[in-house]
Amino acid sequence: MMNRKRCAYCRGQGSAPPGIGEPSAPEPCPVCNQRGYNLVPSDAVLCSLCQGSGRVAAGGGDWKPCPDCGGIGSRW
C-alpha cells in the first residue's frame, strides 16, 4: 500500500528551497514536481543519511536532494 507523505525536501510547499543570496522567485520542487507530497510504501523507513529531511548541504549555503533517498526522506 502506498501512503501520501508531505514532501520532505520542500516541506510541502511545492517549490524548491531558495539558496543563500538567490532571488525569491520560486522554482518547482525537483522532488515532488510542485505537488507538495510524494507517494511512499507503507513499510518505508526514515532515511539514515538525511534523517528524513530530504536535503543535504551542497556547499555555500545551498541544499540538494539527498542522494540516498532522492529527497523523499524515506527509503524502502
Rosetta constraint file for C-alpha pairs under 8 A:
AtomPair CA 1 CA 41 HARMONIC 5.79 0.50
AtomPair CA 1 CA 42 HARMONIC 5.76 0.50
AtomPair CA 2 CA 39 HARMONIC 5.88 0.50
AtomPair CA 2 CA 40 HARMONIC 5.28 0.50
AtomPair CA 2 CA 41 HARMONIC 4.34 0.50
AtomPair CA 2 CA 42 HARMONIC 5.62 0.50
AtomPair CA 3 CA 39 HARMONIC 5.44 0.50
AtomPair CA 3 CA 40 HARMONIC 5.34 0.50
AtomPair CA 3 CA 41 HARMONIC 5.98 0.50
AtomPair CA 3 CA 42 HARMONIC 5.86 0.50
AtomPair CA 4 CA 37 HARMONIC 6.35 0.50
AtomPair CA 4 CA 38 HARMONIC 5.81 0.50
AtomPair CA 4 CA 39 HARMONIC 4.71 0.50
AtomPair CA 4 CA 40 HARMONIC 6.51 0.50
AtomPair CA 5 CA 37 HARMONIC 5.30 0.50
AtomPair CA 5 CA 38 HARMONIC 5.37 0.50
AtomPair CA 5 CA 39 HARMONIC 6.10 0.50
AtomPair CA 5 CA 40 HARMONIC 6.78 0.50
AtomPair CA 6 CA 11 HARMONIC 6.58 0.50
AtomPair CA 6 CA 12 HARMONIC 5.22 0.50
AtomPair CA 6 CA 36 HARMONIC 6.02 0.50
AtomPair CA 6 CA 37 HARMONIC 4.18 0.50
AtomPair CA 6 CA 38 HARMONIC 6.36 0.50
AtomPair CA 7 CA 11 HARMONIC 5.33 0.50
AtomPair CA 7 CA 12 HARMONIC 4.95 0.50
AtomPair CA 7 CA 13 HARMONIC 8.00 0.50
AtomPair CA 7 CA 14 HARMONIC 7.92 0.50
AtomPair CA 7 CA 31 HARMONIC 7.54 0.50
AtomPair CA 7 CA 32 HARMONIC 6.39 0.50
AtomPair CA 7 CA 36 HARMONIC 5.35 0.50
AtomPair CA 7 CA 37 HARMONIC 4.37 0.50
AtomPair CA 7 CA 38 HARMONIC 5.73 0.50
AtomPair CA 7 CA 72 HARMONIC 6.17 0.50
AtomPair CA 7 CA 73 HARMONIC 7.88 0.50
AtomPair CA 8 CA 12 HARMONIC 6.93 0.50
AtomPair CA 8 CA 52 HARMONIC 6.84 0.50
AtomPair CA 8 CA 53 HARMONIC 5.30 0.50
AtomPair CA 8 CA 54 HARMONIC 5.05 0.50
AtomPair CA 8 CA 55 HARMONIC 7.84 0.50
AtomPair CA 8 CA 71 HARMONIC 6.66 0.50
AtomPair CA 8 CA 72 HARMONIC 5.62 0.50
AtomPair CA 8 CA 73 HARMONIC 5.61 0.50
AtomPair CA 9 CA 16 HARMONIC 7.61 0.50
AtomPair CA 9 CA 17 HARMONIC 7.86 0.50
AtomPair CA 9 CA 29 HARMONIC 7.79 0.50
AtomPair CA 9 CA 31 HARMONIC 6.91 0.50
AtomPair CA 9 CA 53 HARMONIC 6.30 0.50
AtomPair CA 9 CA 54 HARMONIC 4.61 0.50
AtomPair CA 9 CA 55 HARMONIC 5.79 0.50
AtomPair CA 9 CA 65 HARMONIC 6.63 0.50
AtomPair CA 9 CA 71 HARMONIC 5.36 0.50
AtomPair CA 9 CA 72 HARMONIC 6.53 0.50
AtomPair CA 9 CA 73 HARMONIC 7.46 0.50
AtomPair CA 10 CA 14 HARMONIC 6.03 0.50
AtomPair CA 10 CA 15 HARMONIC 6.04 0.50
AtomPair CA 10 CA 16 HARMONIC 5.61 0.50
AtomPair CA 10 CA 17 HARMONIC 6.03 0.50
AtomPair CA 10 CA 29 HARMONIC 6.36 0.50
AtomPair CA 10 CA 36 HARMONIC 7.17 0.50
AtomPair CA 11 CA 36 HARMONIC 7.24 0.50
AtomPair CA 12 CA 35 HARMONIC 7.72 0.50
AtomPair CA 12 CA 36 HARMONIC 3.98 0.50
AtomPair CA 12 CA 37 HARMONIC 6.05 0.50
AtomPair CA 13 CA 34 HARMONIC 7.49 0.50
AtomPair CA 13 CA 36 HARMONIC 5.41 0.50
AtomPair CA 14 CA 28 HARMONIC 6.21 0.50
AtomPair CA 14 CA 29 HARMONIC 5.35 0.50
AtomPair CA 14 CA 32 HARMONIC 6.79 0.50
AtomPair CA 14 CA 33 HARMONIC 6.78 0.50
AtomPair CA 14 CA 34 HARMONIC 3.79 0.50
AtomPair CA 14 CA 35 HARMONIC 5.51 0.50
AtomPair CA 14 CA 36 HARMONIC 4.42 0.50
AtomPair CA 14 CA 37 HARMONIC 7.96 0.50
AtomPair CA 15 CA 26 HARMONIC 5.72 0.50
AtomPair CA 15 CA 27 HARMONIC 5.31 0.50
AtomPair CA 15 CA 28 HARMONIC 4.39 0.50
AtomPair CA 15 CA 29 HARMONIC 4.30 0.50
AtomPair CA 15 CA 34 HARMONIC 6.00 0.50
AtomPair CA 16 CA 26 HARMONIC 6.64 0.50
AtomPair CA 16 CA 27 HARMONIC 5.50 0.50
AtomPair CA 16 CA 28 HARMONIC 5.68 0.50
AtomPair CA 16 CA 29 HARMONIC 4.25 0.50
AtomPair CA 16 CA 30 HARMONIC 6.87 0.50
AtomPair CA 17 CA 26 HARMONIC 7.90 0.50
AtomPair CA 17 CA 29 HARMONIC 7.86 0.50
AtomPair CA 17 CA 63 HARMONIC 7.63 0.50
AtomPair CA 18 CA 22 HARMONIC 6.24 0.50
AtomPair CA 18 CA 23 HARMONIC 7.64 0.50
AtomPair CA 18 CA 24 HARMONIC 6.72 0.50
AtomPair CA 18 CA 26 HARMONIC 7.41 0.50
AtomPair CA 18 CA 62 HARMONIC 7.64 0.50
AtomPair CA 19 CA 61 HARMONIC 6.31 0.50
AtomPair CA 19 CA 62 HARMONIC 4.69 0.50
AtomPair CA 19 CA 63 HARMONIC 6.98 0.50
AtomPair CA 20 CA 60 HARMONIC 7.55 0.50
AtomPair CA 20 CA 61 HARMONIC 5.69 0.50
AtomPair CA 20 CA 62 HARMONIC 6.43 0.50
AtomPair CA 28 CA 33 HARMONIC 6.02 0.50
AtomPair CA 28 CA 34 HARMONIC 5.43 0.50
AtomPair CA 29 CA 33 HARMONIC 5.23 0.50
AtomPair CA 29 CA 34 HARMONIC 5.49 0.50
AtomPair CA 30 CA 34 HARMONIC 7.96 0.50
AtomPair CA 31 CA 65 HARMONIC 7.52 0.50
AtomPair CA 31 CA 70 HARMONIC 7.19 0.50
AtomPair CA 31 CA 71 HARMONIC 5.99 0.50
AtomPair CA 31 CA 72 HARMONIC 6.93 0.50
AtomPair CA 32 CA 36 HARMONIC 5.95 0.50
AtomPair CA 32 CA 37 HARMONIC 5.97 0.50
AtomPair CA 32 CA 38 HARMONIC 5.92 0.50
AtomPair CA 38 CA 72 HARMONIC 7.05 0.50
AtomPair CA 40 CA 44 HARMONIC 6.62 0.50
AtomPair CA 40 CA 74 HARMONIC 7.68 0.50
AtomPair CA 41 CA 76 HARMONIC 7.19 0.50
AtomPair CA 43 CA 76 HARMONIC 6.83 0.50
AtomPair CA 44 CA 74 HARMONIC 5.86 0.50
AtomPair CA 44 CA 75 HARMONIC 5.39 0.50
AtomPair CA 44 CA 76 HARMONIC 4.62 0.50
AtomPair CA 45 CA 74 HARMONIC 5.31 0.50
AtomPair CA 45 CA 75 HARMONIC 5.37 0.50
AtomPair CA 45 CA 76 HARMONIC 6.31 0.50
AtomPair CA 46 CA 51 HARMONIC 6.41 0.50
AtomPair CA 46 CA 52 HARMONIC 5.35 0.50
AtomPair CA 46 CA 73 HARMONIC 6.18 0.50
AtomPair CA 46 CA 74 HARMONIC 4.51 0.50
AtomPair CA 46 CA 75 HARMONIC 6.26 0.50
AtomPair CA 47 CA 51 HARMONIC 5.39 0.50
AtomPair CA 47 CA 52 HARMONIC 5.28 0.50
AtomPair CA 47 CA 68 HARMONIC 7.36 0.50
AtomPair CA 47 CA 69 HARMONIC 6.36 0.50
AtomPair CA 47 CA 73 HARMONIC 5.44 0.50
AtomPair CA 47 CA 74 HARMONIC 4.76 0.50
AtomPair CA 47 CA 75 HARMONIC 5.54 0.50
AtomPair CA 48 CA 52 HARMONIC 7.30 0.50
AtomPair CA 49 CA 66 HARMONIC 7.53 0.50
AtomPair CA 49 CA 68 HARMONIC 6.82 0.50
AtomPair CA 50 CA 54 HARMONIC 5.82 0.50
AtomPair CA 50 CA 55 HARMONIC 6.07 0.50
AtomPair CA 50 CA 56 HARMONIC 6.32 0.50
AtomPair CA 50 CA 66 HARMONIC 6.38 0.50
AtomPair CA 50 CA 73 HARMONIC 6.94 0.50
AtomPair CA 51 CA 73 HARMONIC 7.11 0.50
AtomPair CA 52 CA 72 HARMONIC 7.66 0.50
AtomPair CA 52 CA 73 HARMONIC 3.97 0.50
AtomPair CA 52 CA 74 HARMONIC 6.19 0.50
AtomPair CA 53 CA 71 HARMONIC 7.65 0.50
AtomPair CA 53 CA 72 HARMONIC 7.96 0.50
AtomPair CA 53 CA 73 HARMONIC 5.48 0.50
AtomPair CA 54 CA 65 HARMONIC 5.82 0.50
AtomPair CA 54 CA 66 HARMONIC 5.33 0.50
AtomPair CA 54 CA 69 HARMONIC 7.02 0.50
AtomPair CA 54 CA 70 HARMONIC 7.16 0.50
AtomPair CA 54 CA 71 HARMONIC 3.89 0.50
AtomPair CA 54 CA 72 HARMONIC 5.28 0.50
AtomPair CA 54 CA 73 HARMONIC 4.29 0.50
AtomPair CA 54 CA 74 HARMONIC 7.96 0.50
AtomPair CA 55 CA 63 HARMONIC 6.10 0.50
AtomPair CA 55 CA 64 HARMONIC 5.62 0.50
AtomPair CA 55 CA 65 HARMONIC 4.72 0.50
AtomPair CA 55 CA 66 HARMONIC 4.86 0.50
AtomPair CA 55 CA 71 HARMONIC 5.99 0.50
AtomPair CA 55 CA 73 HARMONIC 7.98 0.50
AtomPair CA 56 CA 63 HARMONIC 5.70 0.50
AtomPair CA 56 CA 64 HARMONIC 5.61 0.50
AtomPair CA 56 CA 65 HARMONIC 6.26 0.50
AtomPair CA 56 CA 66 HARMONIC 5.36 0.50
AtomPair CA 57 CA 61 HARMONIC 6.99 0.50
AtomPair CA 57 CA 62 HARMONIC 6.12 0.50
AtomPair CA 57 CA 63 HARMONIC 4.71 0.50
AtomPair CA 57 CA 64 HARMONIC 6.36 0.50
AtomPair CA 58 CA 62 HARMONIC 5.24 0.50
AtomPair CA 58 CA 63 HARMONIC 4.93 0.50
AtomPair CA 58 CA 64 HARMONIC 5.69 0.50
AtomPair CA 59 CA 63 HARMONIC 7.42 0.50
AtomPair CA 64 CA 71 HARMONIC 7.99 0.50
AtomPair CA 65 CA 70 HARMONIC 5.73 0.50
AtomPair CA 65 CA 71 HARMONIC 4.32 0.50
AtomPair CA 66 CA 70 HARMONIC 5.26 0.50
AtomPair CA 66 CA 71 HARMONIC 4.86 0.50
AtomPair CA 66 CA 72 HARMONIC 7.97 0.50
AtomPair CA 66 CA 73 HARMONIC 7.82 0.50
AtomPair CA 67 CA 71 HARMONIC 7.25 0.50
AtomPair CA 68 CA 75 HARMONIC 7.89 0.50
AtomPair CA 69 CA 73 HARMONIC 5.87 0.50
AtomPair CA 69 CA 74 HARMONIC 5.99 0.50
AtomPair CA 69 CA 75 HARMONIC 5.71 0.50
